[in-house]
Amino acid sequence: MMNYKELITFSIIPWINVLMLYTLNFFKIEHTLVGVYHELTMLPSLLFGCIFPVLLAIKFFRNFFTPS
């Protein structure tokens, strides 16, 4: 399984992508490439942004409650 640093990185990067896309939308930057990028990355970003924090929590609590 991944270490904590990788899980935290992969938990934050998808949300940065979502933030960037909605910032471009807020400032009404509507180029064709931005639209294509939005369509190709929005769903994977949301899915990975939800899955990796759950995996991080599972790993943390599994290590926290495991007797040493």
PDB file as gemmi writes it, atoms N, CA and C in Angstrom:
CRYST1    1.000    1.000    1.000  90.00  90.00  90.00 P 1                      
ATOM      1  N   MET A   1       0.843  -1.180   0.000  1.00  0.00           N  
ATOM      2  CA  MET A   1       0.000   0.000   0.000  1.00  0.00           C  
ATOM      3  C   MET A   1       0.889   1.244   0.000  1.00  0.00           C  
ATOM      4  N   MET A   2       0.351   2.361  -0.399  1.00  0.00           N  
ATOM      5  CA  MET A   2       1.114   3.603  -0.487  1.00  0.00           C  
ATOM      6  C   MET A   2       1.471   4.130   0.898  1.00  0.00           C  
ATOM      7  N   ASN A   3       2.543   4.927   0.934  1.00  0.00           N  
ATOM      8  CA  ASN A   3       2.893   5.538   2.216  1.00  0.00           C  
ATOM      9  C   ASN A   3       2.060   6.808   2.411  1.00  0.00           C  
ATOM     10  N   TYR A   4       2.188   7.405   3.591  1.00  0.00           N  
ATOM     11  CA  TYR A   4       1.358   8.566   3.927  1.00  0.00           C  
ATOM     12  C   TYR A   4       1.597   9.753   3.000  1.00  0.00           C  
ATOM     13  N   LYS A   5       2.858   9.981   2.641  1.00  0.00           N  
ATOM     14  CA  LYS A   5       3.183  11.125   1.788  1.00  0.00           C  
ATOM     15  C   LYS A   5       2.502  11.004   0.424  1.00  0.00           C  
ATOM     16  N   GLU A   6       2.534   9.820  -0.163  1.00  0.00           N  
ATOM     17  CA  GLU A   6       1.886   9.615  -1.453  1.00  0.00           C  
ATOM     18  C   GLU A   6       0.370   9.751  -1.344  1.00  0.00           C  
ATOM     19  N   LEU A   7      -0.219   9.204  -0.294  1.00  0.00           N  
ATOM     20  CA  LEU A   7      -1.669   9.307  -0.128  1.00  0.00           C  
ATOM     21  C   LEU A   7      -2.109  10.756   0.067  1.00  0.00           C  
ATOM     22  N   ILE A   8      -1.346  11.520   0.827  1.00  0.00           N  
ATOM     23  CA  ILE A   8      -1.694  12.926   1.026  1.00  0.00           C  
ATOM     24  C   ILE A   8      -1.553  13.691  -0.283  1.00  0.00           C  
ATOM     25  N   THR A   9      -0.489  13.413  -1.028  1.00  0.00           N  
ATOM     26  CA  THR A   9      -0.293  14.085  -2.319  1.00  0.00           C  
ATOM     27  C   THR A   9      -1.425  13.760  -3.285  1.00  0.00           C  
ATOM     28  N   PHE A  10      -1.773  12.484  -3.382  1.00  0.00           N  
ATOM     29  CA  PHE A  10      -2.834  12.089  -4.300  1.00  0.00           C  
ATOM     30  C   PHE A  10      -4.221  12.468  -3.790  1.00  0.00           C  
ATOM     31  N   SER A  11      -4.327  12.882  -2.543  1.00  0.00           N  
ATOM     32  CA  SER A  11      -5.594  13.389  -2.028  1.00  0.00           C  
ATOM     33  C   SER A  11      -5.764  14.870  -2.351  1.00  0.00           C  
ATOM     34  N   ILE A  12      -4.654  15.601  -2.404  1.00  0.00           N  
ATOM     35  CA  ILE A  12      -4.726  17.052  -2.605  1.00  0.00           C  
ATOM     36  C   ILE A  12      -4.755  17.435  -4.086  1.00  0.00           C  
ATOM     37  N   ILE A  13      -4.000  16.746  -4.914  1.00  0.00           N  
ATOM     38  CA  ILE A  13      -3.873  17.129  -6.327  1.00  0.00           C  
ATOM     39  C   ILE A  13      -5.222  17.146  -7.065  1.00  0.00           C  
ATOM     40  N   PRO A  14      -6.102  16.158  -6.892  1.00  0.00           N  
ATOM     41  CA  PRO A  14      -7.387  16.248  -7.604  1.00  0.00           C  
ATOM     42  C   PRO A  14      -8.215  17.466  -7.206  1.00  0.00           C  
ATOM     43  N   TRP A  15      -8.165  17.867  -5.937  1.00  0.00           N  
ATOM     44  CA  TRP A  15      -8.933  19.029  -5.512  1.00  0.00           C  
ATOM     45  C   TRP A  15      -8.323  20.319  -6.046  1.00  0.00           C  
ATOM     46  N   ILE A  16      -7.012  20.349  -6.246  1.00  0.00           N  
ATOM     47  CA  ILE A  16      -6.380  21.510  -6.880  1.00  0.00           C  
ATOM     48  C   ILE A  16      -6.852  21.625  -8.323  1.00  0.00           C  
ATOM     49  N   ASN A  17      -6.992  20.487  -8.998  1.00  0.00           N  
ATOM     50  CA  ASN A  17      -7.490  20.488 -10.372  1.00  0.00           C  
ATOM     51  C   ASN A  17      -8.925  21.020 -10.421  1.00  0.00           C  
ATOM     52  N   VAL A  18      -9.773  20.580  -9.517  1.00  0.00           N  
ATOM     53  CA  VAL A  18     -11.163  21.061  -9.478  1.00  0.00           C  
ATOM     54  C   VAL A  18     -11.185  22.553  -9.188  1.00  0.00           C  
ATOM     55  N   LEU A  19     -10.375  22.993  -8.238  1.00  0.00           N  
ATOM     56  CA  LEU A  19     -10.305  24.416  -7.907  1.00  0.00           C  
ATOM     57  C   LEU A  19      -9.853  25.245  -9.105  1.00  0.00           C  
ATOM     58  N   MET A  20      -8.856  24.748  -9.833  1.00  0.00           N  
ATOM     59  CA  MET A  20      -8.367  25.465 -11.006  1.00  0.00           C  
ATOM     60  C   MET A  20      -9.452  25.580 -12.077  1.00  0.00           C  
ATOM     61  N   LEU A  21     -10.179  24.487 -12.315  1.00  0.00           N  
ATOM     62  CA  LEU A  21     -11.213  24.513 -13.343  1.00  0.00           C  
ATOM     63  C   LEU A  21     -12.352  25.457 -12.978  1.00  0.00           C  
ATOM     64  N   TYR A  22     -12.768  25.458 -11.717  1.00  0.00           N  
ATOM     65  CA  TYR A  22     -13.837  26.373 -11.320  1.00  0.00           C  
ATOM     66  C   TYR A  22     -13.366  27.814 -11.240  1.00  0.00           C  
ATOM     67  N   THR A  23     -12.075  28.028 -11.004  1.00  0.00           N  
ATOM     68  CA  THR A  23     -11.534  29.385 -11.056  1.00  0.00           C  
ATOM     69  C   THR A  23     -11.557  29.909 -12.490  1.00  0.00           C  
ATOM     70  N   LEU A  24     -11.175  29.063 -13.430  1.00  0.00           N  
ATOM     71  CA  LEU A  24     -11.253  29.469 -14.842  1.00  0.00           C  
ATOM     72  C   LEU A  24     -12.695  29.752 -15.242  1.00  0.00           C  
ATOM     73  N   ASN A  25     -13.622  28.959 -14.737  1.00  0.00           N  
ATOM     74  CA  ASN A  25     -15.037  29.179 -15.031  1.00  0.00           C  
ATOM     75  C   ASN A  25     -15.526  30.485 -14.392  1.00  0.00           C  
ATOM     76  N   PHE A  26     -15.072  30.787 -13.178  1.00  0.00           N  
ATOM     77  CA  PHE A  26     -15.471  32.005 -12.485  1.00  0.00           C  
ATOM     78  C   PHE A  26     -15.032  33.250 -13.254  1.00  0.00           C  
ATOM     79  N   PHE A  27     -13.826  33.219 -13.794  1.00  0.00           N  
ATOM     80  CA  PHE A  27     -13.328  34.354 -14.558  1.00  0.00           C  
ATOM     81  C   PHE A  27     -13.734  34.303 -16.022  1.00  0.00           C  
ATOM     82  N   LYS A  28     -14.636  33.382 -16.346  1.00  0.00           N  
ATOM     83  CA  LYS A  28     -15.225  33.250 -17.683  1.00  0.00           C  
ATOM     84  C   LYS A  28     -14.181  33.046 -18.783  1.00  0.00           C  
ATOM     85  N   ILE A  29     -13.188  32.223 -18.496  1.00  0.00           N  
ATOM     86  CA  ILE A  29     -12.199  31.829 -19.491  1.00  0.00           C  
ATOM     87  C   ILE A  29     -12.723  30.546 -20.126  1.00  0.00           C  
ATOM     88  N   GLU A  30     -13.233  30.658 -21.336  1.00  0.00           N  
ATOM     89  CA  GLU A  30     -13.933  29.541 -21.957  1.00  0.00           C  
ATOM     90  C   GLU A  30     -13.314  29.159 -23.298  1.00  0.00           C  
ATOM     91  N   HIS A  31     -12.056  28.801 -23.291  1.00  0.00           N  
ATOM     92  CA  HIS A  31     -11.410  28.332 -24.507  1.00  0.00           C  
ATOM     93  C   HIS A  31     -11.787  26.873 -24.744  1.00  0.00           C  
ATOM     94  N   THR A  32     -11.622  26.426 -25.963  1.00  0.00           N  
ATOM     95  CA  THR A  32     -11.954  25.047 -26.302  1.00  0.00           C  
ATOM     96  C   THR A  32     -11.093  24.061 -25.532  1.00  0.00           C  
ATOM     97  N   LEU A  33      -9.801  24.342 -25.390  1.00  0.00           N  
ATOM     98  CA  LEU A  33      -8.919  23.431 -24.660  1.00  0.00           C  
ATOM     99  C   LEU A  33      -9.284  23.340 -23.186  1.00  0.00           C  
ATOM    100  N   VAL A  34      -9.744  24.440 -22.600  1.00  0.00           N  
ATOM    101  CA  VAL A  34     -10.178  24.407 -21.200  1.00  0.00           C  
ATOM    102  C   VAL A  34     -11.422  23.535 -21.073  1.00  0.00           C  
ATOM    103  N   GLY A  35     -12.331  23.624 -22.027  1.00  0.00           N  
ATOM    104  CA  GLY A  35     -13.529  22.796 -22.006  1.00  0.00           C  
ATOM    105  C   GLY A  35     -13.210  21.317 -22.153  1.00  0.00           C  
ATOM    106  N   VAL A  36     -12.299  20.998 -23.048  1.00  0.00           N  
ATOM    107  CA  VAL A  36     -11.897  19.603 -23.237  1.00  0.00           C  
ATOM    108  C   VAL A  36     -11.191  19.095 -21.988  1.00  0.00           C  
ATOM    109  N   TYR A  37     -10.302  19.906 -21.425  1.00  0.00           N  
ATOM    110  CA  TYR A  37      -9.600  19.524 -20.198  1.00  0.00           C  
ATOM    111  C   TYR A  37     -10.597  19.309 -19.053  1.00  0.00           C  
ATOM    112  N   HIS A  38     -11.600  20.174 -18.986  1.00  0.00           N  
ATOM    113  CA  HIS A  38     -12.631  20.050 -17.952  1.00  0.00           C  
ATOM    114  C   HIS A  38     -13.383  18.736 -18.102  1.00  0.00           C  
ATOM    115  N   GLU A  39     -13.795  18.422 -19.290  1.00  0.00           N  
ATOM    116  CA  GLU A  39     -14.564  17.194 -19.516  1.00  0.00           C  
ATOM    117  C   GLU A  39     -13.742  15.936 -19.258  1.00  0.00           C  
ATOM    118  N   LEU A  40     -12.450  15.979 -19.574  1.00  0.00           N  
ATOM    119  CA  LEU A  40     -11.616  14.791 -19.412  1.00  0.00           C  
ATOM    120  C   LEU A  40     -11.131  14.577 -17.980  1.00  0.00           C  
ATOM    121  N   THR A  41     -11.044  15.622 -17.185  1.00  0.00           N  
ATOM    122  CA  THR A  41     -10.441  15.472 -15.859  1.00  0.00           C  
ATOM    123  C   THR A  41     -11.385  15.670 -14.689  1.00  0.00           C  
ATOM    124  N   MET A  42     -12.579  16.191 -14.903  1.00  0.00           N  
ATOM    125  CA  MET A  42     -13.446  16.507 -13.768  1.00  0.00           C  
ATOM    126  C   MET A  42     -13.893  15.243 -13.021  1.00  0.00           C  
ATOM    127  N   LEU A  43     -14.412  14.266 -13.708  1.00  0.00           N  
ATOM    128  CA  LEU A  43     -14.896  13.058 -13.047  1.00  0.00           C  
ATOM    129  C   LEU A  43     -13.772  12.271 -12.364  1.00  0.00           C  
ATOM    130  N   PRO A  44     -12.634  12.031 -13.036  1.00  0.00           N  
ATOM    131  CA  PRO A  44     -11.543  11.354 -12.308  1.00  0.00           C  
ATOM    132  C   PRO A  44     -11.040  12.156 -11.107  1.00  0.00           C  
ATOM    133  N   SER A  45     -11.008  13.469 -11.211  1.00  0.00           N  
ATOM    134  CA  SER A  45     -10.558  14.278 -10.076  1.00  0.00           C  
ATOM    135  C   SER A  45     -11.506  14.142  -8.894  1.00  0.00           C  
ATOM    136  N   LEU A  46     -12.795  14.171  -9.155  1.00  0.00           N  
ATOM    137  CA  LEU A  46     -13.756  14.022  -8.066  1.00  0.00           C  
ATOM    138  C   LEU A  46     -13.682  12.630  -7.451  1.00  0.00           C  
ATOM    139  N   LEU A  47     -13.544  11.617  -8.284  1.00  0.00           N  
ATOM    140  CA  LEU A  47     -13.468  10.255  -7.763  1.00  0.00           C  
ATOM    141  C   LEU A  47     -12.202  10.042  -6.935  1.00  0.00           C  
ATOM    142  N   PHE A  48     -11.050  10.431  -7.475  1.00  0.00           N  
ATOM    143  CA  PHE A  48      -9.801  10.252  -6.742  1.00  0.00           C  
ATOM    144  C   PHE A  48      -9.730  11.173  -5.533  1.00  0.00           C  
ATOM    145  N   GLY A  49     -10.359  12.346  -5.624  1.00  0.00           N  
ATOM    146  CA  GLY A  49     -10.397  13.251  -4.483  1.00  0.00           C  
ATOM    147  C   GLY A  49     -11.227  12.711  -3.340  1.00  0.00           C  
ATOM    148  N   CYS A  50     -12.092  11.761  -3.609  1.00  0.00           N  
ATOM    149  CA  CYS A  50     -12.892  11.119  -2.555  1.00  0.00           C  
ATOM    150  C   CYS A  50     -12.302   9.786  -2.120  1.00  0.00           C  
ATOM    151  N   ILE A  51     -11.680   9.059  -3.023  1.00  0.00           N  
ATOM    152  CA  ILE A  51     -11.159   7.720  -2.710  1.00  0.00           C  
ATOM    153  C   ILE A  51      -9.874   7.792  -1.891  1.00  0.00           C  
ATOM    154  N   PHE A  52      -8.928   8.626  -2.297  1.00  0.00           N  
ATOM    155  CA  PHE A  52      -7.634   8.658  -1.616  1.00  0.00           C  
ATOM    156  C   PHE A  52      -7.713   9.160  -0.167  1.00  0.00           C  
ATOM    157  N   PRO A  53      -8.548  10.154   0.165  1.00  0.00           N  
ATOM    158  CA  PRO A  53      -8.667  10.503   1.592  1.00  0.00           C  
ATOM    159  C   PRO A  53      -9.255   9.366   2.427  1.00  0.00           C  
ATOM    160  N   VAL A  54     -10.166   8.595   1.852  1.00  0.00           N  
ATOM    161  CA  VAL A  54     -10.718   7.444   2.570  1.00  0.00           C  
ATOM    162  C   VAL A  54      -9.629   6.405   2.804  1.00  0.00           C  
ATOM    163  N   LEU A  55      -8.811   6.138   1.773  1.00  0.00           N  
ATOM    164  CA  LEU A  55      -7.696   5.208   1.943  1.00  0.00           C  
ATOM    165  C   LEU A  55      -6.708   5.711   2.991  1.00  0.00           C  
ATOM    166  N   LEU A  56      -6.464   7.003   3.013  1.00  0.00           N  
ATOM    167  CA  LEU A  56      -5.578   7.593   4.012  1.00  0.00           C  
ATOM    168  C   LEU A  56      -6.138   7.395   5.418  1.00  0.00           C  
ATOM    169  N   ALA A  57      -7.429   7.620   5.576  1.00  0.00           N  
ATOM    170  CA  ALA A  57      -8.048   7.436   6.892  1.00  0.00           C  
ATOM    171  C   ALA A  57      -8.003   5.970   7.323  1.00  0.00           C  
ATOM    172  N   ILE A  58      -8.268   5.067   6.392  1.00  0.00           N  
ATOM    173  CA  ILE A  58      -8.219   3.639   6.709  1.00  0.00           C  
ATOM    174  C   ILE A  58      -6.817   3.240   7.151  1.00  0.00           C  
ATOM    175  N   LYS A  59      -5.814   3.702   6.415  1.00  0.00           N  
ATOM    176  CA  LYS A  59      -4.431   3.356   6.772  1.00  0.00           C  
ATOM    177  C   LYS A  59      -4.055   3.952   8.124  1.00  0.00           C  
ATOM    178  N   PHE A  60      -4.458   5.195   8.361  1.00  0.00           N  
ATOM    179  CA  PHE A  60      -4.137   5.837   9.634  1.00  0.00           C  
ATOM    180  C   PHE A  60      -4.770   5.084  10.800  1.00  0.00           C  
ATOM    181  N   PHE A  61      -6.063   4.791  10.710  1.00  0.00           N  
ATOM    182  CA  PHE A  61      -6.736   4.132  11.820  1.00  0.00           C  
ATOM    183  C   PHE A  61      -6.293   2.679  11.978  1.00  0.00           C  
ATOM    184  N   ARG A  62      -5.947   2.035  10.891  1.00  0.00           N  
ATOM    185  CA  ARG A  62      -5.431   0.672  10.989  1.00  0.00           C  
ATOM    186  C   ARG A  62      -4.099   0.658  11.737  1.00  0.00           C  
ATOM    187  N   ASN A  63      -3.225   1.614  11.448  1.00  0.00           N  
ATOM    188  CA  ASN A  63      -1.937   1.700  12.163  1.00  0.00           C  
ATOM    189  C   ASN A  63      -2.094   2.224  13.574  1.00  0.00           C  
ATOM    190  N   PHE A  64      -3.080   3.093  13.791  1.00  0.00           N  
ATOM    191  CA  PHE A  64      -3.295   3.681  15.105  1.00  0.00           C  
ATOM    192  C   PHE A  64      -3.810   2.652  16.099  1.00  0.00           C  
ATOM    193  N   PHE A  65      -4.710   1.775  15.653  1.00  0.00           N  
ATOM    194  CA  PHE A  65      -5.318   0.797  16.553  1.00  0.00           C  
ATOM    195  C   PHE A  65      -4.624  -0.561  16.562  1.00  0.00           C  
ATOM    196  N   THR A  66      -3.593  -0.722  15.760  1.00  0.00           N  
ATOM    197  CA  THR A  66      -2.846  -1.972  15.772  1.00  0.00           C  
ATOM    198  C   THR A  66      -1.899  -1.987  16.965  1.00  0.00           C  
ATOM    199  N   PRO A  67      -2.015  -3.003  17.814  1.00  0.00           N  
ATOM    200  CA  PRO A  67      -1.096  -3.046  18.969  1.00  0.00           C  
ATOM    201  C   PRO A  67       0.339  -3.276  18.530  1.00  0.00           C  
ATOM    202  N   SER A  68       1.238  -2.599  19.159  1.00  0.00           N  
ATOM    203  CA  SER A  68       2.660  -2.717  18.805  1.00  0.00           C  
ATOM    204  C   SER A  68       3.343  -3.806  19.601  1.00  0.00           C  
TER     205      SER A  68                                                      
END                                                                             
